């Protein structure tokens, strides 16, 4: 498990990388990109109390949510299938 100031970003990177001979990537590039965009937005909101929201950027984030959800659900389901296959061996 990553630690430090950028652990969220490091975790996404780890999840998007295959570990040869151990496991496939947990999430793919599209999910990683969408989740990273949401992570960056969350960071701005949490750390800038006086931040003036760019409505175009906010609309982009809102549009990313269902895309991210679809990719993450599909990819986590595929990873769960991988784990089930290992458990049956």
Backbone torsions as a table, in degrees:
resi	resn	phi	psi	omega
1	UNK	NA	126.4	178.9
2	UNK	-65.8	156.1	176.1
3	UNK	-137.9	176.8	178.7
4	UNK	97.4	-174.0	-173.2
5	UNK	-64.3	-33.0	-175.1
6	UNK	-110.3	35.0	-173.2
7	UNK	-66.0	-31.0	179.2
8	UNK	-63.6	-45.4	179.9
9	UNK	-65.1	-43.3	179.3
10	UNK	-63.1	-38.1	178.8
11	UNK	-64.0	-44.0	176.8
12	UNK	-60.0	-42.3	179.0
13	UNK	-63.6	-43.0	178.5
14	UNK	-62.6	-42.1	-178.7
15	UNK	-67.1	-25.9	-178.4
16	UNK	-87.3	-5.8	-179.3
17	UNK	-103.2	135.3	172.0
18	UNK	-72.0	144.6	171.4
19	UNK	-109.3	99.2	-174.1
20	UNK	-52.8	132.0	179.7
21	UNK	79.0	-4.3	-178.3
22	UNK	-118.8	-56.3	-177.3
23	UNK	-158.9	155.5	172.0
24	UNK	-77.4	173.2	172.7
25	UNK	-60.1	140.9	179.1
26	UNK	-76.5	-40.6	177.3
27	UNK	-126.8	153.3	179.1
28	UNK	-92.3	179.4	-176.7
29	UNK	-59.7	-40.2	-178.9
30	UNK	-66.8	-41.8	177.5
31	UNK	-66.0	-42.0	179.6
32	UNK	-61.1	-44.1	179.8
33	UNK	-61.7	-46.8	-179.3
34	UNK	-65.1	-45.0	-179.8
35	UNK	-66.1	-35.0	178.9
36	UNK	-67.5	-38.3	176.9
37	UNK	-63.1	-43.0	177.5
38	UNK	-65.8	-38.0	178.3
39	UNK	-62.9	-44.3	179.3
40	UNK	-62.4	-42.5	179.4
41	UNK	-62.9	-43.8	178.2
42	UNK	-58.9	-41.6	179.8
43	UNK	-61.1	-44.0	179.8
44	UNK	-63.1	-46.2	-178.0
45	UNK	-64.0	-42.2	-178.4
46	UNK	-70.9	-25.9	-172.5
47	UNK	-109.5	-0.9	-178.2
48	UNK	-133.0	84.5	-176.1
49	UNK	-64.0	-26.4	-179.0
50	UNK	-102.6	16.5	-176.6
51	UNK	-63.7	129.1	172.4
52	UNK	-86.2	118.0	-177.3
53	UNK	-72.2	132.9	172.2
54	UNK	-82.8	112.7	-174.7
55	UNK	-62.6	-31.7	177.3
56	UNK	-67.1	-43.8	178.1
57	UNK	-64.1	-40.9	178.6
58	UNK	-62.7	-40.4	177.6
59	UNK	-64.3	-38.9	177.4
60	UNK	-61.3	-44.3	179.1
61	UNK	-62.4	-43.6	179.1
62	UNK	-61.0	-38.3	179.8
63	UNK	-73.0	-25.7	178.9
64	UNK	-72.3	-31.4	-174.2
65	UNK	-52.4	-53.8	-178.5
66	UNK	-67.0	-30.5	177.4
67	UNK	-66.3	-47.5	178.6
68	UNK	-60.1	-44.7	-179.1
69	UNK	-59.6	-44.9	-179.0
70	UNK	-63.2	-45.9	-179.9
71	UNK	-64.7	-46.0	-177.6
72	UNK	-64.5	-44.7	178.7
73	UNK	-59.1	-45.5	-179.3
74	UNK	-63.9	-45.1	-175.3
75	UNK	-73.8	-36.0	175.6
76	UNK	-68.4	-34.4	176.2
77	UNK	-64.8	-42.0	177.6
78	UNK	-64.5	-38.7	178.6
79	UNK	-68.3	-38.0	176.1
80	UNK	-62.2	-39.0	176.2
81	UNK	-62.1	-41.0	176.6
82	UNK	-59.3	-46.5	180.0
83	UNK	-64.1	-39.5	177.8
84	UNK	-63.8	-39.0	179.2
85	UNK	-64.7	-39.2	177.4
86	UNK	-64.7	-42.4	-178.1
87	UNK	-63.1	-30.4	-178.4
88	UNK	-81.4	-15.7	179.9
89	UNK	-74.0	NA	NA
